Amino acid sequence: MKVKSLLGILTDFIQHYPNGDVAQAVVIEFLVELVGKTNKKPDSETLELKYFSKDNLPDIFNKQHLNFIEHYYKRDYPFFE
């Protein structure tokens, strides 16, 4: 993969997990371009790996990642929150 641009940085999100854990995450995401073929398979933490169209997105558990998706489709990047 080749990094094309910074998508954004989020630092002010508090995540409450179903087991009661609470965490503050710092997330940095990039726009990338696939260069060549890849046969990489998901690791042991990933049950399934798919691509989705804008109109067919699954429910996003982590609202911080949903924020990145919204910024991407509005072409509002790079952003810092």
C-alpha positions in Angstrom: 0.0 0.0 0.0 1.0 3.6 -0.6 0.0 6.4 1.7 -1.7 9.1 -0.4 -2.8 11.6 2.3 -3.7 12.0 6.0 -7.4 11.6 6.5 -7.6 12.9 10.0 -6.7 12.7 13.7 -9.2 12.3 16.6 -8.2 12.6 20.2 -11.3 13.6 22.2 -13.4 10.4 22.1 -14.2 8.4 25.2 -15.3 4.8 24.3 -17.5 2.9 26.6 -17.3 -0.9 26.0 -20.0 -3.4 26.7 -17.9 -5.1 29.4 -17.7 -1.8 31.4 -14.2 -0.7 30.3 -13.7 3.0 29.4 -10.9 4.2 27.2 -9.7 7.4 25.5 -8.4 6.7 22.1 -6.1 8.6 19.7 -6.8 7.5 16.2 -4.8 8.5 13.1 -6.2 7.4 9.7 -4.7 7.7 6.3 -6.0 7.4 2.7 -4.0 4.7 1.0 -3.7 3.2 -2.5 -3.3 -0.5 -3.2 -0.1 -1.0 -5.2 0.1 -4.4 -6.8 -1.8 -7.6 -5.7 -2.1 -8.8 -2.2 -3.0 -12.2 -0.8 -2.9 -11.0 2.8 -5.5 -12.8 4.9 -7.2 -11.4 8.0 -5.3 -12.1 11.3 -6.6 -13.9 14.3 -8.5 -10.7 15.6 -10.4 -10.3 12.3 -13.3 -12.6 11.6 -14.1 -11.2 8.2 -12.8 -8.5 5.8 -14.9 -6.8 3.2 -15.3 -3.6 1.3 -18.6 -1.7 1.4 -20.2 1.0 -0.8 -21.3 4.3 0.8 -24.9 3.2 0.5 -24.4 -0.2 2.0 -22.3 0.4 5.1 -22.7 -1.9 8.1 -23.4 -0.6 11.6 -20.2 1.0 12.8 -19.6 0.1 16.5 -17.0 2.8 17.1 -18.4 6.2 16.5 -14.9 7.6 16.1 -14.4 5.6 12.9 -17.9 6.6 11.7 -16.7 10.2 12.1 -13.7 9.4 9.7 -16.1 7.9 7.2 -18.3 11.0 7.2 -15.4 13.3 6.8 -14.1 11.2 3.9 -17.4 11.3 2.0 -17.8 15.1 2.6 -14.2 15.5 1.3 -13.5 17.3 4.5 -9.9 16.2 5.2 -7.4 16.3 6.6 -9.1 17.2 9.8 -8.1 17.4 13.5 -10.5 17.0 16.4 
